[in-house]
Amino acid sequence: MNGGKVTLGKTAGLYAGAAVLRLALFTLFPGLPDLLTGRVEISTPVTSFKRLQEGLFLYNHNVSPYDGGVYHQAPLLLPIFNLLPSFSTFPIFTYLLYIAIDILSADALLRIAESGEAGSSARFTSPRRDKRWSGAVIAALFLFNPFTIATCIGRSTTVFTTCAILHAIANAISGRHFHAMVALAFASYLSMYPLLLLPPLILLCYDRRKQPATGAPNAWIKFTATMVMDVFGALAVLFQMSFFLTGSWEFLSSTYGVQLTLSDLAPNIGLWWYFFVEMFDSFRSFFLAVFWLHLSSYVGGLSVRLRQQPLVVITLLLGIFTIFKPYPSIADASLFLGMVPLYRHVFPLLRYSFVIAAIIIYATFLGPAFYHLWIYAGSGNANFFYAITLVWGLGLSLLVCDLAFAVLREEWEVERPEMVGKEIRQI
């Protein structure tokens, strides 16, 4: 299916269908939201809706929401949810908020797809660029992805980060640099790790700037400095608002400090928790630094090697974050898997499509089963669940590597047309 013009009626019908499906799941299965909220695949210590409710209760009773060490999320989420009617009395308003956020995320993804940036950037044009899916198809794949739906029903606050990241990318492509930096700052304020997307996002903004290049040697430095100041200026405003809201800077250690030090070792689908459960305290600080250094080390290399395609860098980094961030969930996977269809034109160059799909499906079904055997049935131990999370990480790692290979193979074929279709050997 090739890309085509997306009509207003088509997108309205798509969004209405996604909203009706979510609303039906919320209302027809009233026990489903609480069931999914308690799943470790969906909720983490820094995104859990139950923990948000605990923080909101303390906030409404003039107690610091960070007392007790349960709430580890951004302070500004509290007044947002406080504006809604009581969840216990009128849950429909909370449901509608999450549905609206999902639709806003899909709309940003549709704009990214319709821009054609994935196949034709300012510095590289794919010879296969016409083999792409329309924005409506890309948005539908995101909205009807079971991971996206489960995240929405489970009311994970990751949906706000996902929405902010997608709008940052969409605004960067459309030339609204300031809006892109503010959106990225908000995403970083909520989850911290999106700040690592700043270098490729600046490259994307620079390539998509509306004014012509001046040719001055310091134009790039001035542009970069402006973007960095926009991001950190927006972050400073958000931090100051948080300080006025809570009356102290306690939220810094309770939100970002928890992620930096991994002080809450609740099980999740990531790779960190079990490793640090078994870690001796004397080595903990060293390996925390190593894990964070590993996570951030991909940014520079990918940004330099794939300078011609900054959107590819962002997509690959989102996949890497899904695997290696401290508290990942299927919400992170839904964002990465939502970006992958943008590269429909390089799908023929993928080598392990079936293996990747099989591993991800295998881990998706066995993950909850192994967790049940460990926690509820008592017939397994933590190794059962951690083993299946390793399989999950393997599947996503293969997808990231295979997508990177396909993109690099296409660049190589453009540089050396005589090698199109020929076998290559990786060294």
VEXZADO-31161 format. One record per residue (C-alpha): residue in one letter; x, y, z. Coordinates in pm, whole numbers, plus 50000, padded with zeros to 5 digits. Each point is the difference from the previous one (the first is absolute). Example, Ala and Ser with C-alpha at 12.3 -4.5 7.8 and 13.67 -1.06 7.14 Angstrom:
ZARO   code       x       y       z
ZARO      a   51230   49550   50780
ZARO      s   50137   50344   49934
This chain:
ZARO   code       x       y       z
ZARO      m   50000   50000   50000
ZARO      n   50151   50328   49893
ZARO      g   49963   50328   50180
ZARO      g   49693   50199   49911
ZARO      k   49837   50322   50107
ZARO      v   49825   49971   50333
ZARO      t   49653   50152   50003
ZARO      l   49837   50162   50301
ZARO      g   49718   49746   49994
ZARO      k   50244   49709   50002
ZARO      t   50192   50129   50300
ZARO      a   49682   50096   50186
ZARO      g   49862   49651   49948
ZARO      l   50329   49846   50111
ZARO      y   50017   50206   50318
ZARO      a   49633   49940   50077
ZARO      g   50045   49625   49959
ZARO      a   50303   49996   50231
ZARO      a   49815   50211   50258
ZARO      v   49689   49779   49988
ZARO      l   50210   49685   50043
ZARO      r   50177   50138   50305
ZARO      l   49681   50137   50151
ZARO      a   49828   49664   49947
ZARO      l   50283   49817   50177
ZARO      f   49985   50248   50288
ZARO      t   49622   49973   50045
ZARO      l   49918   49641   49900
ZARO      f   50282   49852   50206
ZARO      p   50011   50216   50316
ZARO      g   50254   49773   50169
ZARO      l   50244   50011   49709
ZARO      p   50162   50340   50076
ZARO      d   50094   49901   50355
ZARO      l   50121   49661   49879
ZARO      l   50230   50156   49740
ZARO      t   50113   50273   50239
ZARO      g   50144   49733   50227
ZARO      r   50196   49831   49723
ZARO      v   50377   50053   50015
ZARO      e   50013   49997   49620
ZARO      i   49791   50320   49994
ZARO      s   50061   50182   50328
ZARO      t   50340   50080   50147
ZARO      p   50091   50187   50319
ZARO      v   50038   50321   49795
ZARO      t   49686   49965   49783
ZARO      s   49743   49817   50213
ZARO      f   49648   50144   50020
ZARO      k   49951   49850   50346
ZARO      r   50305   50186   50126
ZARO      l   49869   50314   49833
ZARO      q   49675   49962   50195
ZARO      e   50200   49964   50322
ZARO      g   50191   50318   49922
ZARO      l   49678   50179   49911
ZARO      f   49843   49897   50331
ZARO      l   50294   50144   50195
ZARO      y   49999   50313   49784
ZARO      n   49629   50062   50070
ZARO      h   50063   49964   50374
ZARO      n   50281   50258   50004
ZARO      v   50269   49736   50049
ZARO      s   50305   49971   49780
ZARO      p   49915   49742   49731
ZARO      y   50353   49863   50035
ZARO      d   49960   49906   50366
ZARO      g   50009   49624   50038
ZARO      g   50210   49936   49692
ZARO      v   49712   49876   49783
ZARO      y   49948   50281   49750
ZARO      h   50289   50048   49757
ZARO      q   49840   50202   49721
ZARO      a   50010   50363   49891
ZARO      p   49824   50248   50233
ZARO      l   49807   50173   49720
ZARO      l   49803   49682   49932
ZARO      l   49825   50054   50333
ZARO      p   49813   50324   49919
ZARO      i   49910   49860   49657
ZARO      f   49824   49701   50154
ZARO      n   49872   50211   50288
ZARO      l   49801   50206   49749
ZARO      l   49806   49689   49900
ZARO      p   49701   49885   50204
ZARO      s   50073   49732   50260
ZARO      f   50111   49681   49828
ZARO      s   49810   49782   50246
ZARO      t   49675   50184   49924
ZARO      f   50035   50100   49633
ZARO      p   50273   49786   49840
ZARO      i   49873   50080   49651
ZARO      f   50184   50334   49997
ZARO      t   50334   49830   50068
ZARO      y   49922   49747   49729
ZARO      l   49924   50279   49752
ZARO      l   50328   50174   50086
ZARO      y   50204   49689   49919
ZARO      i   49804   49941   49681
ZARO      a   50062   50360   49892
ZARO      i   50374   49968   50067
ZARO      d   50017   49686   49785
ZARO      i   49823   50177   49715
ZARO      l   50231   50302   50029
ZARO      s   50298   49765   49982
ZARO      a   49860   49830   49691
ZARO      d   49935   50336   49836
ZARO      a   50362   50103   50052
ZARO      l   50114   49665   49857
ZARO      l   49773   50054   49700
ZARO      r   50162   50339   49937
ZARO      i   50345   49841   50019
ZARO      a   49898   49735   49749
ZARO      e   49841   50248   49760
ZARO      s   50313   50215   49999
ZARO      g   50193   49725   49823
ZARO      e   50306   50068   50217
ZARO      a   50064   49629   50052
ZARO      g   50061   49943   49629
ZARO      s   50125   50338   49888
ZARO      s   50194   50217   50241
ZARO      a   50184   50322   49922
ZARO      r   50328   49813   49940
ZARO      f   49889   49657   49878
ZARO      t   49728   49879   49766
ZARO      s   49913   49633   49990
ZARO      p   49948   49848   49655
ZARO      r   49720   49798   50162
ZARO      r   49829   50301   50159
ZARO      d   49675   49945   49805
ZARO      k   49949   49663   50167
ZARO      r   49846   50130   50319
ZARO      w   49679   49982   50194
ZARO      s   49771   50298   50035
ZARO      g   49981   50198   50321
ZARO      a   49661   49849   50079
ZARO      v   50142   49648   49983
ZARO      i   50293   50095   50224
ZARO      a   49765   50162   50252
ZARO      a   49770   49696   49990
ZARO      l   50289   49762   50065
ZARO      f   50086   50209   50306
ZARO      l   49644   50046   50131
ZARO      f   49899   49636   49960
ZARO      n   50327   49854   50121
ZARO      p   49910   49778   50300
ZARO      f   50289   50153   50195
ZARO      t   49861   50351   49944
ZARO      i   49649   49895   50097
ZARO      a   50118   49816   50312
ZARO      t   50203   50303   50106
ZARO      c   49699   50227   49960
ZARO      i   49767   49766   50191
ZARO      g   50265   49952   50269
ZARO      r   50027   50381   50028
ZARO      s   50377   50012   50007
ZARO      t   50130   50356   50007
ZARO      t   50250   49904   49729
ZARO      v   49733   50104   49749
ZARO      f   50078   50366   50080
ZARO      t   50369   49947   49925
ZARO      t   49917   49819   49676
ZARO      c   49773   50284   49890
ZARO      a   50263   50263   50079
ZARO      i   50275   49811   49811
ZARO      l   49787   49955   49689
ZARO      h   49897   50366   50001
ZARO      a   50364   50103   50041
ZARO      i   50090   49800   49688
ZARO      a   49698   50125   49804
ZARO      n   50073   50363   50087
ZARO      a   50368   49960   49910
ZARO      i   49904   49865   49657
ZARO      s   49751   50280   49940
ZARO      g   50263   50265   50083
ZARO      r   49857   50110   50337
ZARO      h   50324   49970   50188
ZARO      f   49896   50173   50321
ZARO      h   49687   49785   50032
ZARO      a   50213   49690   49941
ZARO      m   50243   50095   50276
ZARO      v   49720   50079   50244
ZARO      a   49835   49664   49928
ZARO      l   50331   49820   50051
ZARO      a   50054   50191   50325
ZARO      f   49658   49889   50124
ZARO      a   50074   49638   49906
ZARO      s   50336   50023   50179
ZARO      y   49831   50158   50301
ZARO      l   49763   49704   50021
ZARO      s   50245   49716   49936
ZARO      m   50355   50143   49982
ZARO      y   50132   49762   49730
ZARO      p   49847   50194   49701
ZARO      l   50267   50265   50059
ZARO      l   50239   49760   49824
ZARO      l   49800   50062   49682
ZARO      l   50117   50362   49995
ZARO      p   50300   49957   49762
ZARO      p   49810   49823   49718
ZARO      l   49701   50228   50050
ZARO      i   50224   50306   49958
ZARO      l   50136   49845   49679
ZARO      l   49645   49946   49879
ZARO      c   49905   50359   50083
ZARO      y   50311   50131   49825
ZARO      d   49926   49803   49685
ZARO      r   49637   50109   50001
ZARO      r   50051   50367   50084
ZARO      k   49790   50226   49780
ZARO      q   50251   50279   49948
ZARO      p   50279   49935   49745
ZARO      a   50352   49928   50122
ZARO      t   50216   50309   50036
ZARO      g   50326   49821   49931
ZARO      a   50161   50146   50312
ZARO      p   50234   49750   50167
ZARO      n   49851   50067   50342
ZARO      a   49635   49970   49888
ZARO      w   49980   49640   50122
ZARO      i   50147   50092   50340
ZARO      k   49755   50287   50047
ZARO      f   49708   49780   49899
ZARO      t   50102   49723   50238
ZARO      a   50054   50243   50286
ZARO      t   49654   50146   49942
ZARO      m   49836   49657   50005
ZARO      v   50186   49896   50316
ZARO      m   49899   50323   50175
ZARO      d   49637   49945   49896
ZARO      v   49996   49650   50149
ZARO      f   50171   50086   50326
ZARO      g   49805   50324   50030
ZARO      a   49674   49805   49973
ZARO      l   50130   49745   50250
ZARO      a   50092   50282   50241
ZARO      v   49646   50135   49977
ZARO      l   49852   49656   50064
ZARO      f   50230   49943   50298
ZARO      q   49914   50340   50144
ZARO      m   49628   49929   49964
ZARO      s   50056   49668   50175
ZARO      f   50180   50177   50283
ZARO      f   49711   50245   50045
ZARO      l   49758   49707   50000
ZARO      t   50179   49781   50255
ZARO      g   50184   50267   50200
ZARO      s   50335   49822   49981
ZARO      w   50248   49837   49765
ZARO      e   49927   49658   50146
ZARO      f   49840   49892   49675
ZARO      l   50339   49994   49824
ZARO      s   50132   49710   50207
ZARO      s   49662   49828   50015
ZARO      t   49946   50001   49623
ZARO      y   50330   50018   49813
ZARO      g   50212   49872   50289
ZARO      v   49800   49676   50008
ZARO      q   50078   49940   49633
ZARO      l   50365   50092   50035
ZARO      t   50061   49782   50306
ZARO      l   49737   49729   49938
ZARO      s   49895   50015   50363
ZARO      d   49668   49824   49925
ZARO      l   50076   49647   49881
ZARO      a   49644   49902   49909
ZARO      p   49995   49739   49720
ZARO      n   49943   50125   49646
ZARO      i   50075   49890   49644
ZARO      g   50341   50170   50003
ZARO      l   50346   49867   50060
ZARO      w   50105   50207   50300
ZARO      w   49788   49886   50293
ZARO      y   50116   49639   50036
ZARO      f   50361   50091   49935
ZARO      f   49999   50249   50286
ZARO      v   49803   49769   50230
ZARO      e   50297   49764   49980
ZARO      m   50258   50279   50009
ZARO      f   50227   50046   50304
ZARO      d   49963   50350   50146
ZARO      s   50370   50071   49962
ZARO      f   49971   49967   49621
ZARO      r   49661   50167   49960
ZARO      s   50119   50354   49922
ZARO      f   50251   49876   49744
ZARO      f   49750   49794   49807
ZARO      l   49737   50273   50015
ZARO      a   50250   50228   49827
ZARO      v   50080   49726   49747
ZARO      f   49633   49937   49919
ZARO      w   49924   50370   49955
ZARO      l   50316   50050   49795
ZARO      h   49898   49708   49780
ZARO      l   49652   50144   49947
ZARO      s   50128   50344   49906
ZARO      s   50297   49883   49793
ZARO      y   49784   49920   49696
ZARO      v   49893   50361   49951
ZARO      g   50326   50141   49869
ZARO      g   50093   49708   49777
ZARO      l   49662   49971   49833
ZARO      s   49967   50377   49956
ZARO      v   50337   50015   49821
ZARO      r   49969   49685   49791
ZARO      l   49639   50066   49890
ZARO      r   50033   50378   49974
ZARO      q   49815   49992   49666
ZARO      q   49690   49848   50160
ZARO      p   49937   50145   50348
ZARO      l   49651   49848   50020
ZARO      v   50158   49656   49973
ZARO      v   50228   50088   50292
ZARO      i   49700   50099   50211
ZARO      t   49818   49678   49912
ZARO      l   50299   49780   50081
ZARO      l   50057   50182   50329
ZARO      l   49636   49947   50097
ZARO      g   50054   49628   49942
ZARO      i   50320   50004   50206
ZARO      f   49823   50184   50283
ZARO      t   49725   49737   49992
ZARO      i   50261   49734   50070
ZARO      f   50251   50168   50228
ZARO      k   49825   50274   50201
ZARO      p   49960   49935   50376
ZARO      y   49620   49962   50010
ZARO      p   49868   49899   49656
ZARO      s   49648   49883   49922
ZARO      i   49800   49893   49698
ZARO      a   49909   50367   49955
ZARO      d   50359   50064   49889
ZARO      a   49975   49705   49762
ZARO      s   49677   50135   49853
ZARO      l   50171   50331   49920
ZARO      f   50295   49830   49833
ZARO      l   49778   49757   49809
ZARO      g   49786   50295   49895
ZARO      m   50303   50168   49842
ZARO      v   50132   49690   49821
ZARO      p   49726   49994   49727
ZARO      l   50126   50340   49882
ZARO      y   50282   49803   49837
ZARO      r   49780   49778   49785
ZARO      h   50236   50073   49710
ZARO      v   50289   49812   50163
ZARO      f   49795   49700   50116
ZARO      p   50124   49790   49704
ZARO      l   50354   50046   50135
ZARO      l   49917   49859   50343
ZARO      r   50152   49658   50059
ZARO      y   49830   49859   50310
ZARO      s   49640   50120   49977
ZARO      f   49843   49663   50084
ZARO      v   50242   49926   50285
ZARO      i   49942   50345   50153
ZARO      a   49620   49970   49980
ZARO      a   50010   49648   50145
ZARO      i   50222   50100   50293
ZARO      i   49790   50305   50090
ZARO      i   49673   49803   49983
ZARO      y   50157   49715   50197
ZARO      a   50118   50234   50277
ZARO      t   49669   50191   50002
ZARO      f   49800   49688   50080
ZARO      l   50247   49825   50228
ZARO      g   50095   50308   50203
ZARO      p   49672   50018   50197
ZARO      a   50001   49621   50039
ZARO      f   50349   49993   50149
ZARO      y   49919   50291   50231
ZARO      h   49690   49811   50120
ZARO      l   50209   49688   50066
ZARO      w   50243   50206   50206
ZARO      i   49769   50229   50201
ZARO      y   49666   49815   50026
ZARO      a   50049   49629   49934
ZARO      g   50328   49979   50191
ZARO      s   50128   49737   49759
ZARO      g   50275   50221   49857
ZARO      n   50240   50269   50110
ZARO      a   50128   50336   49879
ZARO      n   50220   49826   49744
ZARO      f   49688   49889   49812
ZARO      f   49879   50354   49944
ZARO      y   50343   50152   49943
ZARO      a   50077   49733   49739
ZARO      i   49696   50096   49794
ZARO      t   50087   50370   50029
ZARO      l   50341   49912   49852
ZARO      v   49818   49835   49708
ZARO      w   49787   50315   49965
ZARO      g   50314   50212   49996
ZARO      l   50156   49768   49743
ZARO      g   49705   50042   49764
ZARO      l   50009   50379   50024
ZARO      s   50380   50002   49966
ZARO      l   49973   49799   49679
ZARO      l   49742   50246   49867
ZARO      v   50220   50301   50081
ZARO      c   50306   49837   49842
ZARO      d   49812   49878   49694
ZARO      l   49843   50341   49940
ZARO      a   50340   50165   50032
ZARO      f   50144   49746   49754
ZARO      a   49721   50065   49749
ZARO      v   50049   50377   50015
ZARO      l   50379   49974   49968
ZARO      r   49968   49745   49718
ZARO      e   49778   50241   49808
ZARO      e   50248   50287   50047
ZARO      w   50276   49770   49875
ZARO      e   49800   49900   49694
ZARO      v   49940   50366   49915
ZARO      e   50374   50068   50024
ZARO      r   50085   49685   49799
ZARO      p   49714   49926   49758
ZARO      e   50187   49704   49851
ZARO      m   49955   49812   50333
ZARO      v   49618   50015   50000
ZARO      g   49858   49656   50069
ZARO      k   50336   49835   50062
ZARO      e   50086   49809   50314
ZARO      i   50230   50162   50252
ZARO      r   50201   49862   50288
ZARO      q   50018   50181   50331
ZARO      i   50345   50008   50158
